[in-house]
Amino acid sequence: MSDSDTGPDDVFDVDRIRRLVELMEQHDLREVDLRQAEQRIRLCRGAEMVYASPVAPPALATPSSPPASAAPAAAAPAPPPAEVVEEHMVIVRSPMVGTFYARPNPNADPFVKIGDMVAPETTVCIIEAMKVFNEIPAETRGKIVAVLVDDEEPVDHGRPLFKIDTRAS
């Protein structure tokens, strides 16, 4: 397949990927997550990335689910894999150092609360890092059985945020 086989709006256009890699190097970005219509590409550099959802080994580009927005976005590294505590319990951990927000704004309801059912793509919280608000997905299907962090609390990389019971899915 040649570089010209892809359309100008194709997120997987080789020239577009090359430009993104150059931008990552120029601005010392570890990850770029680009979503357009039904296509998604996540470029990562540096430490090996580990994904909790069942995907092929980490690669330079991985297609995924429908977008939350159509604009390219620089994102923090992928979260550490959700930890299985018991066979049916999963711990969702913070993928970065930042401030935990349980709700999209101070007047809104929390993204999730104890007893809520979640899917892998369900946003469970936001972690603010360096003035960037990063939506954190559940990465598994199940029921929220514990919220382990208070709203607006500082969190470290790897800090447990939620406990999810996968038997309820």
C-alpha positions in Angstrom: 0.0 0.0 0.0 1.4 3.4 -1.0 1.1 6.6 1.0 -1.3 7.9 -1.6 -3.8 5.0 -1.1 -5.4 6.8 1.8 -7.8 9.7 1.5 -7.0 13.2 2.8 -9.4 12.8 5.7 -8.0 9.4 6.7 -6.6 9.4 10.2 -4.2 6.6 9.1 -2.6 8.7 6.3 1.1 8.0 6.6 2.1 11.6 6.0 -0.3 12.7 8.8 1.3 10.1 11.1 4.8 11.3 10.2 3.8 14.9 11.0 2.2 13.8 14.3 5.4 12.0 15.3 7.5 15.1 14.4 5.2 17.3 16.6 5.5 14.7 19.4 9.3 15.0 19.2 9.3 18.8 18.9 7.0 19.3 21.9 8.3 16.3 24.0 4.9 14.6 24.0 4.6 11.0 25.2 1.3 10.3 23.6 -1.1 11.7 21.0 -4.7 10.4 20.7 -6.4 11.4 17.5 -10.1 10.6 16.8 -12.0 11.3 13.6 -15.5 9.8 12.9 -15.2 6.1 13.5 -11.4 6.1 13.4 -8.8 6.5 16.1 -5.1 6.4 16.3 -3.0 6.6 19.4 0.7 7.3 19.1 3.0 6.6 22.1 6.7 6.9 22.6 9.0 6.3 25.5 8.2 3.6 28.1 6.3 0.5 27.0 2.5 1.1 27.1 0.3 -1.5 28.8 -3.5 -1.5 28.1 -6.1 -3.1 30.3 -8.6 -3.8 27.6 -8.1 -6.9 25.5 -6.1 -5.6 22.5 -3.1 -6.8 20.5 0.3 -5.9 21.9 0.9 -2.1 22.0 1.6 -0.8 18.5 2.3 2.6 17.0 -1.3 2.8 15.8 -4.4 1.0 17.1 -8.0 1.5 15.9 -10.6 1.8 18.6 -14.1 2.8 19.5 -16.1 5.8 18.2 -14.8 9.3 19.2 -15.7 11.5 22.0 -14.5 14.5 19.9 -13.2 15.0 16.4 -10.2 17.2 17.4 -6.7 15.8 17.8 -5.7 15.8 21.5 -2.4 15.3 23.3 -3.1 12.9 26.1 -1.3 11.5 29.1 0.1 8.0 28.9 -2.4 5.1 29.0 -3.5 4.2 32.4 -1.9 1.3 34.2 -3.8 -1.9 33.6 -6.9 -2.3 35.8 -5.7 -4.6 38.6 -7.7 -7.8 39.3 -7.9 -8.0 43.1 -10.2 -11.1 43.3 -11.4 -13.0 40.3 -14.4 -10.7 39.9 -13.0 -7.4 41.3 -11.0 -4.9 39.2 -9.2 -1.9 40.6 -9.1 1.2 38.2 -5.9 3.2 38.9 -4.8 6.7 38.1 -2.8 6.8 34.9 -0.9 10.0 36.0 -0.2 12.4 38.8 -2.9 15.1 39.0 -6.1 16.1 40.6 -9.1 13.7 40.7 -12.5 15.1 39.7 -15.5 12.9 40.2 -17.8 15.3 38.2 -17.5 17.2 34.9 -18.1 20.5 36.7 -18.7 21.6 40.3 -22.5 21.7 39.8 -22.9 18.4 38.0 -23.6 15.0 39.3 -20.6 12.6 39.6 -19.7 10.6 36.5 -20.4 7.4 38.5 -21.4 6.5 42.0 -21.5 3.2 44.0 -24.0 0.9 42.3 -23.7 2.3 38.8 -23.1 -0.1 35.9 -20.2 0.8 33.6 -18.9 -0.3 30.3 -15.2 -0.2 29.2 -15.7 3.2 27.5 -17.6 4.8 30.4 -15.9 7.9 31.7 -15.5 7.4 35.5 -13.6 10.6 36.4 -11.3 13.3 35.1 -7.7 13.7 36.2 -6.3 17.2 35.7 -2.6 17.2 34.9 -0.8 20.4 33.9 -4.1 22.2 33.0 -5.2 19.3 30.8 -8.4 17.5 31.8 -8.0 13.8 31.0 -11.2 11.6 30.9 -10.5 8.2 32.5 -12.5 5.2 31.2 -13.6 2.3 33.3 -11.8 -0.1 31.0 -14.0 -3.0 32.1 -17.7 -3.9 32.3 -19.3 -4.2 35.8 -20.7 -2.4 38.8 -18.9 0.3 40.8 -18.6 -1.1 44.3 -16.2 1.5 45.8 -15.0 5.0 45.0 -11.5 5.2 46.7 -10.7 8.9 46.2 -12.5 12.1 47.2 -13.5 14.7 44.7 -10.7 17.3 44.0 -8.1 15.1 45.8 -4.5 15.0 44.5 -3.6 11.6 43.1 -0.3 9.9 42.2 0.3 7.6 39.2 -1.0 4.2 40.0 -3.3 5.3 42.9 -6.4 3.1 43.1 -9.5 5.2 42.1 -12.4 2.7 41.8 -13.3 -0.9 42.6 -15.5 -2.6 40.0 -17.3 -5.9 40.4 -17.3 -7.7 37.0 -19.8 -10.3 38.1 -22.5 -7.7 37.7 -22.0 -7.3 34.0 
